[in-house]
């Protein structure tokens, strides 16, 4: 299940939105998502993708959204 969810996340979430990716682990009836993103929508999208594969599992979404440092001075 980890590989399936990880593959779906890689296919559906762009590297620019989550440059370090989103990690997935499955243990004791729980799917844990972890990562850092500059896009607030990644948190919800990743959880929805995980739920598509792991409906009977609890999702522990630890994805953190950090604003990008874009812009020039």
Biopython code that builds the backbone (N, CA, C, O; Angstrom):
import numpy as np
from Bio.PDB.StructureBuilder import StructureBuilder

atoms = [
    (1, "UNK", "N", (0.826, -1.186, 0.000)),
    (1, "UNK", "CA", (0.000, 0.000, 0.000)),
    (1, "UNK", "C", (0.878, 1.261, 0.000)),
    (1, "UNK", "O", (0.546, 2.238, -0.671)),
    (2, "UNK", "N", (1.985, 1.251, 0.739)),
    (2, "UNK", "CA", (2.870, 2.423, 0.758)),
    (2, "UNK", "C", (3.307, 2.792, -0.649)),
    (2, "UNK", "O", (3.271, 3.961, -1.034)),
    (3, "UNK", "N", (3.722, 1.782, -1.419)),
    (3, "UNK", "CA", (4.202, 2.033, -2.776)),
    (3, "UNK", "C", (3.097, 2.584, -3.670)),
    (3, "UNK", "O", (3.341, 3.489, -4.467)),
    (4, "UNK", "N", (1.890, 2.047, -3.545)),
    (4, "UNK", "CA", (0.772, 2.520, -4.366)),
    (4, "UNK", "C", (0.439, 3.977, -4.061)),
    (4, "UNK", "O", (0.259, 4.784, -4.972)),
    (5, "UNK", "N", (0.360, 4.304, -2.782)),
    (5, "UNK", "CA", (0.048, 5.685, -2.395)),
    (5, "UNK", "C", (1.180, 6.612, -2.808)),
    (5, "UNK", "O", (0.936, 7.695, -3.340)),
    (6, "UNK", "N", (2.424, 6.190, -2.564)),
    (6, "UNK", "CA", (3.577, 7.006, -2.935)),
    (6, "UNK", "C", (3.629, 7.285, -4.428)),
    (6, "UNK", "O", (3.931, 8.402, -4.849)),
    (7, "UNK", "N", (3.334, 6.273, -5.220)),
    (7, "UNK", "CA", (3.324, 6.431, -6.670)),
    (7, "UNK", "C", (2.223, 7.394, -7.111)),
    (7, "UNK", "O", (2.448, 8.244, -7.972)),
    (8, "UNK", "N", (1.039, 7.263, -6.525)),
    (8, "UNK", "CA", (-0.079, 8.158, -6.864)),
    (8, "UNK", "C", (0.248, 9.593, -6.470)),
    (8, "UNK", "O", (-0.066, 10.526, -7.209)),
    (9, "UNK", "N", (0.876, 9.775, -5.314)),
    (9, "UNK", "CA", (1.254, 11.127, -4.893)),
    (9, "UNK", "C", (2.266, 11.722, -5.862)),
    (9, "UNK", "O", (2.152, 12.889, -6.236)),
    (10, "UNK", "N", (3.258, 10.929, -6.273)),
    (10, "UNK", "CA", (4.271, 11.413, -7.214)),
    (10, "UNK", "C", (3.650, 11.792, -8.554)),
    (10, "UNK", "O", (4.071, 12.760, -9.188)),
    (11, "UNK", "N", (2.645, 11.025, -8.985)),
    (11, "UNK", "CA", (1.981, 11.302, -10.261)),
    (11, "UNK", "C", (1.098, 12.543, -10.206)),
    (11, "UNK", "O", (0.957, 13.248, -11.205)),
    (12, "UNK", "N", (0.500, 12.816, -9.040)),
    (12, "UNK", "CA", (-0.530, 13.849, -8.969)),
    (12, "UNK", "C", (-0.121, 15.142, -8.261)),
    (12, "UNK", "O", (-0.854, 16.130, -8.305)),
    (13, "UNK", "N", (1.033, 15.140, -7.617)),
    (13, "UNK", "CA", (1.493, 16.358, -6.936)),
    (13, "UNK", "C", (2.816, 16.780, -7.553)),
    (13, "UNK", "O", (3.774, 16.006, -7.577)),
    (14, "UNK", "N", (2.866, 17.993, -8.046)),
    (14, "UNK", "CA", (4.050, 18.456, -8.760)),
    (14, "UNK", "C", (5.239, 18.674, -7.826)),
    (14, "UNK", "O", (5.075, 18.956, -6.638)),
    (15, "UNK", "N", (6.424, 18.539, -8.384)),
    (15, "UNK", "CA", (7.650, 18.745, -7.626)),
    (15, "UNK", "C", (7.742, 20.195, -7.153)),
    (15, "UNK", "O", (8.301, 20.465, -6.089)),
    (16, "UNK", "N", (7.204, 21.119, -7.927)),
    (16, "UNK", "CA", (7.259, 22.531, -7.509)),
    (16, "UNK", "C", (6.392, 22.793, -6.278)),
    (16, "UNK", "O", (6.693, 23.690, -5.491)),
    (17, "UNK", "N", (5.313, 22.017, -6.106)),
    (17, "UNK", "CA", (4.434, 22.191, -4.948)),
    (17, "UNK", "C", (5.008, 21.526, -3.702)),
    (17, "UNK", "O", (4.801, 22.004, -2.587)),
    (18, "UNK", "N", (5.725, 20.428, -3.893)),
    (18, "UNK", "CA", (6.341, 19.708, -2.772)),
    (18, "UNK", "C", (7.727, 19.246, -3.215)),
    (18, "UNK", "O", (7.920, 18.072, -3.528)),
    (19, "UNK", "N", (8.700, 20.175, -3.241)),
    (19, "UNK", "CA", (10.014, 19.881, -3.818)),
    (19, "UNK", "C", (10.752, 18.705, -3.169)),
    (19, "UNK", "O", (11.544, 18.039, -3.836)),
    (20, "UNK", "N", (10.513, 18.445, -1.921)),
    (20, "UNK", "CA", (11.154, 17.315, -1.253)),
    (20, "UNK", "C", (10.270, 16.080, -1.250)),
    (20, "UNK", "O", (10.628, 15.047, -0.684)),
    (21, "UNK", "N", (9.111, 16.197, -1.888)),
    (21, "UNK", "CA", (8.190, 15.078, -1.968)),
    (21, "UNK", "C", (7.379, 14.896, -0.696)),
    (21, "UNK", "O", (7.518, 15.642, 0.273)),
    (22, "UNK", "N", (6.537, 13.892, -0.734)),
    (22, "UNK", "CA", (5.704, 13.535, 0.407)),
    (22, "UNK", "C", (6.014, 12.077, 0.723)),
    (22, "UNK", "O", (5.913, 11.216, -0.152)),
    (23, "UNK", "N", (6.386, 11.797, 1.956)),
    (23, "UNK", "CA", (6.674, 10.415, 2.328)),
    (23, "UNK", "C", (5.417, 9.754, 2.878)),
    (23, "UNK", "O", (4.532, 10.409, 3.427)),
    (24, "UNK", "N", (5.368, 8.436, 2.713)),
    (24, "UNK", "CA", (4.215, 7.656, 3.144)),
    (24, "UNK", "C", (4.710, 6.478, 3.967)),
    (24, "UNK", "O", (5.640, 5.779, 3.564)),
    (25, "UNK", "N", (4.097, 6.260, 5.107)),
    (25, "UNK", "CA", (4.369, 5.044, 5.870)),
    (25, "UNK", "C", (3.043, 4.467, 6.356)),
    (25, "UNK", "O", (2.101, 5.198, 6.660)),
    (26, "UNK", "N", (2.994, 3.143, 6.423)),
    (26, "UNK", "CA", (1.778, 2.456, 6.856)),
    (26, "UNK", "C", (2.146, 1.522, 8.001)),
    (26, "UNK", "O", (3.035, 0.683, 7.863)),
    (27, "UNK", "N", (1.459, 1.670, 9.130)),
    (27, "UNK", "CA", (1.691, 0.797, 10.280)),
    (27, "UNK", "C", (0.483, 0.836, 11.207)),
    (27, "UNK", "O", (-0.124, 1.888, 11.412)),
    (28, "UNK", "N", (0.148, -0.304, 11.755)),
    (28, "UNK", "CA", (-0.904, -0.407, 12.773)),
    (28, "UNK", "C", (-2.220, 0.261, 12.376)),
    (28, "UNK", "O", (-2.834, 0.954, 13.187)),
    (29, "UNK", "N", (-2.652, 0.055, 11.137)),
    (29, "UNK", "CA", (-3.927, 0.605, 10.702)),
    (29, "UNK", "C", (-3.921, 2.098, 10.445)),
    (29, "UNK", "O", (-4.975, 2.733, 10.408)),
    (30, "UNK", "N", (-2.721, 2.665, 10.267)),
    (30, "UNK", "CA", (-2.613, 4.119, 10.065)),
    (30, "UNK", "C", (-1.663, 4.409, 8.908)),
    (30, "UNK", "O", (-0.596, 3.807, 8.795)),
    (31, "UNK", "N", (-2.070, 5.336, 8.059)),
    (31, "UNK", "CA", (-1.214, 5.849, 6.988)),
    (31, "UNK", "C", (-0.711, 7.213, 7.437)),
    (31, "UNK", "O", (-1.504, 8.101, 7.751)),
    (32, "UNK", "N", (0.605, 7.378, 7.466)),
    (32, "UNK", "CA", (1.183, 8.660, 7.849)),
    (32, "UNK", "C", (1.778, 9.327, 6.618)),
    (32, "UNK", "O", (2.589, 8.735, 5.905)),
    (33, "UNK", "N", (1.365, 10.558, 6.381)),
    (33, "UNK", "CA", (1.903, 11.378, 5.298)),
    (33, "UNK", "C", (2.783, 12.443, 5.935)),
    (33, "UNK", "O", (2.402, 13.046, 6.938)),
    (34, "UNK", "N", (3.956, 12.680, 5.360)),
    (34, "UNK", "CA", (4.848, 13.701, 5.897)),
    (34, "UNK", "C", (5.543, 14.416, 4.750)),
    (34, "UNK", "O", (5.811, 13.820, 3.706)),
    (35, "UNK", "N", (5.830, 15.684, 4.946)),
    (35, "UNK", "CA", (6.525, 16.462, 3.936)),
    (35, "UNK", "C", (6.329, 17.940, 4.177)),
    (35, "UNK", "O", (5.621, 18.356, 5.095)),
    (36, "UNK", "N", (6.970, 18.721, 3.333)),
    (36, "UNK", "CA", (6.867, 20.173, 3.409)),
    (36, "UNK", "C", (6.472, 20.678, 2.030)),
    (36, "UNK", "O", (6.984, 20.204, 1.016)),
    (37, "UNK", "N", (5.570, 21.629, 1.999)),
    (37, "UNK", "CA", (5.084, 22.163, 0.733)),
    (37, "UNK", "C", (4.962, 23.679, 0.806)),
    (37, "UNK", "O", (4.846, 24.259, 1.885)),
    (38, "UNK", "N", (4.992, 24.295, -0.348)),
    (38, "UNK", "CA", (4.756, 25.737, -0.410)),
    (38, "UNK", "C", (3.323, 26.022, -0.865)),
    (38, "UNK", "O", (2.923, 27.179, -0.994)),
    (39, "UNK", "N", (2.561, 24.962, -1.105)),
    (39, "UNK", "CA", (1.185, 25.102, -1.573)),
    (39, "UNK", "C", (0.225, 24.534, -0.536)),
    (39, "UNK", "O", (0.317, 23.359, -0.181)),
    (40, "UNK", "N", (-0.683, 25.350, -0.054)),
    (40, "UNK", "CA", (-1.638, 24.910, 0.950)),
    (40, "UNK", "C", (-2.553, 23.798, 0.475)),
    (40, "UNK", "O", (-3.086, 23.048, 1.293)),
    (41, "UNK", "N", (-2.746, 23.677, -0.831)),
    (41, "UNK", "CA", (-3.655, 22.663, -1.352)),
    (41, "UNK", "C", (-3.061, 21.256, -1.314)),
    (41, "UNK", "O", (-3.800, 20.274, -1.383)),
    (42, "UNK", "N", (-1.751, 21.148, -1.207)),
    (42, "UNK", "CA", (-1.105, 19.831, -1.206)),
    (42, "UNK", "C", (-1.556, 19.008, -0.007)),
    (42, "UNK", "O", (-1.771, 17.803, -0.133)),
    (43, "UNK", "N", (-1.699, 19.631, 1.135)),
    (43, "UNK", "CA", (-2.103, 18.939, 2.359)),
    (43, "UNK", "C", (-3.395, 18.168, 2.126)),
    (43, "UNK", "O", (-3.452, 16.968, 2.392)),
    (44, "UNK", "N", (-4.423, 18.835, 1.638)),
    (44, "UNK", "CA", (-5.732, 18.217, 1.399)),
    (44, "UNK", "C", (-5.695, 17.225, 0.238)),
    (44, "UNK", "O", (-6.296, 16.153, 0.315)),
    (45, "UNK", "N", (-4.983, 17.583, -0.845)),
    (45, "UNK", "CA", (-4.913, 16.694, -2.007)),
    (45, "UNK", "C", (-4.238, 15.377, -1.649)),
    (45, "UNK", "O", (-4.704, 14.311, -2.051)),
    (46, "UNK", "N", (-3.146, 15.444, -0.897)),
    (46, "UNK", "CA", (-2.429, 14.228, -0.515)),
    (46, "UNK", "C", (-3.305, 13.337, 0.359)),
    (46, "UNK", "O", (-3.303, 12.115, 0.213)),
    (47, "UNK", "N", (-4.048, 13.953, 1.262)),
    (47, "UNK", "CA", (-4.939, 13.175, 2.131)),
    (47, "UNK", "C", (-6.025, 12.489, 1.309)),
    (47, "UNK", "O", (-6.344, 11.326, 1.558)),
    (48, "UNK", "N", (-6.587, 13.187, 0.345)),
    (48, "UNK", "CA", (-7.625, 12.603, -0.508)),
    (48, "UNK", "C", (-7.063, 11.437, -1.315)),
    (48, "UNK", "O", (-7.719, 10.405, -1.451)),
    (49, "UNK", "N", (-5.864, 11.592, -1.845)),
    (49, "UNK", "CA", (-5.230, 10.521, -2.614)),
    (49, "UNK", "C", (-5.011, 9.298, -1.725)),
    (49, "UNK", "O", (-5.296, 8.172, -2.133)),
    (50, "UNK", "N", (-4.510, 9.518, -0.522)),
    (50, "UNK", "CA", (-4.272, 8.408, 0.410)),
    (50, "UNK", "C", (-5.577, 7.694, 0.751)),
    (50, "UNK", "O", (-5.613, 6.466, 0.823)),
    (51, "UNK", "N", (-6.642, 8.454, 0.958)),
    (51, "UNK", "CA", (-7.940, 7.858, 1.280)),
    (51, "UNK", "C", (-8.477, 6.988, 0.143)),
    (51, "UNK", "O", (-9.195, 6.019, 0.390)),
    (52, "UNK", "N", (-8.134, 7.328, -1.100)),
    (52, "UNK", "CA", (-8.573, 6.528, -2.243)),
    (52, "UNK", "C", (-8.023, 5.103, -2.155)),
    (52, "UNK", "O", (-8.660, 4.160, -2.625)),
    (53, "UNK", "N", (-6.836, 4.945, -1.552)),
    (53, "UNK", "CA", (-6.197, 3.633, -1.440)),
    (53, "UNK", "C", (-6.432, 2.978, -0.084)),
    (53, "UNK", "O", (-6.418, 1.751, 0.020)),
    (54, "UNK", "N", (-6.646, 3.771, 0.940)),
    (54, "UNK", "CA", (-6.653, 3.246, 2.308)),
    (54, "UNK", "C", (-7.911, 3.666, 3.066)),
    (54, "UNK", "O", (-7.817, 4.244, 4.149)),
    (55, "UNK", "N", (-9.040, 3.391, 2.528)),
    (55, "UNK", "CA", (-10.298, 3.837, 3.131)),
    (55, "UNK", "C", (-10.491, 3.328, 4.556)),
    (55, "UNK", "O", (-11.053, 4.041, 5.387)),
    (56, "UNK", "N", (-10.043, 2.125, 4.852)),
    (56, "UNK", "CA", (-10.255, 1.552, 6.180)),
    (56, "UNK", "C", (-9.176, 1.992, 7.176)),
    (56, "UNK", "O", (-9.249, 1.650, 8.356)),
    (57, "UNK", "N", (-8.196, 2.733, 6.715)),
    (57, "UNK", "CA", (-7.098, 3.163, 7.568)),
    (57, "UNK", "C", (-7.305, 4.599, 8.032)),
    (57, "UNK", "O", (-7.957, 5.396, 7.358)),
    (58, "UNK", "N", (-6.755, 4.907, 9.167)),
    (58, "UNK", "CA", (-6.748, 6.287, 9.657)),
    (58, "UNK", "C", (-5.603, 7.018, 8.960)),
    (58, "UNK", "O", (-4.527, 6.449, 8.776)),
    (59, "UNK", "N", (-5.825, 8.265, 8.574)),
    (59, "UNK", "CA", (-4.794, 9.072, 7.918)),
    (59, "UNK", "C", (-4.244, 10.069, 8.914)),
    (59, "UNK", "O", (-4.991, 10.862, 9.488)),
    (60, "UNK", "N", (-2.935, 10.030, 9.120)),
    (60, "UNK", "CA", (-2.237, 10.998, 9.967)),
    (60, "UNK", "C", (-1.454, 11.907, 9.025)),
    (60, "UNK", "O", (-0.365, 11.556, 8.570)),
    (61, "UNK", "N", (-2.010, 13.058, 8.744)),
    (61, "UNK", "CA", (-1.438, 13.967, 7.760)),
    (61, "UNK", "C", (-0.522, 14.976, 8.452)),
    (61, "UNK", "O", (-0.986, 15.902, 9.119)),
    (62, "UNK", "N", (0.777, 14.781, 8.282)),
    (62, "UNK", "CA", (1.776, 15.657, 8.902)),
    (62, "UNK", "C", (2.471, 16.548, 7.875)),
    (62, "UNK", "O", (3.595, 16.998, 8.093)),
    (63, "UNK", "N", (1.802, 16.794, 6.772)),
    (63, "UNK", "CA", (2.363, 17.668, 5.744)),
    (63, "UNK", "C", (2.253, 19.107, 6.227)),
    (63, "UNK", "O", (1.184, 19.555, 6.641)),
    (64, "UNK", "N", (3.365, 19.821, 6.169)),
    (64, "UNK", "CA", (3.437, 21.193, 6.657)),
    (64, "UNK", "C", (3.516, 22.139, 5.471)),
    (64, "UNK", "O", (4.313, 21.934, 4.556)),
    (65, "UNK", "N", (2.692, 23.167, 5.490)),
    (65, "UNK", "CA", (2.706, 24.182, 4.442)),
    (65, "UNK", "C", (3.522, 25.377, 4.910)),
    (65, "UNK", "O", (3.228, 25.993, 5.934)),
    (66, "UNK", "N", (4.558, 25.688, 4.131)),
    (66, "UNK", "CA", (5.439, 26.811, 4.459)),
    (66, "UNK", "C", (5.401, 27.779, 3.279)),
    (66, "UNK", "O", (5.645, 27.372, 2.143)),
    (67, "UNK", "N", (5.100, 29.044, 3.528)),
    (67, "UNK", "CA", (5.057, 30.015, 2.429)),
    (67, "UNK", "C", (6.383, 30.081, 1.679)),
    (67, "UNK", "O", (7.448, 29.983, 2.288)),
    (68, "UNK", "N", (6.323, 30.244, 0.383)),
    (68, "UNK", "CA", (7.554, 30.358, -0.402)),
    (68, "UNK", "C", (8.203, 31.715, -0.135)),
    (68, "UNK", "O", (7.556, 32.660, 0.319)),
    (69, "UNK", "N", (9.477, 31.777, -0.425)),
    (69, "UNK", "CA", (10.225, 33.017, -0.195)),
    (69, "UNK", "C", (10.394, 33.810, -1.479)),
    (69, "UNK", "O", (11.353, 34.569, -1.620)),
    (70, "UNK", "N", (9.494, 33.645, -2.391)),
    (70, "UNK", "CA", (9.594, 34.305, -3.698)),
    (70, "UNK", "C", (9.562, 35.818, -3.587)),
    (70, "UNK", "O", (9.325, 36.383, -2.519)),
    (71, "UNK", "N", (9.800, 36.436, -4.687)),
    (71, "UNK", "CA", (9.761, 37.896, -4.726)),
    (71, "UNK", "C", (11.150, 38.487, -4.730)),
    (71, "UNK", "O", (12.103, 37.879, -4.243)),
    (72, "UNK", "N", (11.252, 39.654, -5.272)),
    (72, "UNK", "CA", (12.518, 40.358, -5.301)),
    (72, "UNK", "C", (12.413, 41.626, -4.483)),
    (72, "UNK", "O", (11.324, 42.154, -4.260)),
    (73, "UNK", "N", (13.530, 42.092, -4.052)),
    (73, "UNK", "CA", (13.561, 43.302, -3.222)),
    (73, "UNK", "C", (14.063, 44.486, -3.993)),
    (73, "UNK", "O", (14.153, 45.585, -3.446)),
]
sb = StructureBuilder()
sb.init_structure("model")
sb.init_model(0)
sb.init_chain("A")
sb.init_seg("    ")
for serial, (resi, resn, name, xyz) in enumerate(atoms, 1):
    if name == "N":
        sb.init_residue(resn, " ", resi, " ")
    sb.init_atom(name, np.array(xyz, "f"), 0.0, 1.0, " ", f" {name:<3s}", serial, name[0])
structure = sb.get_structure()
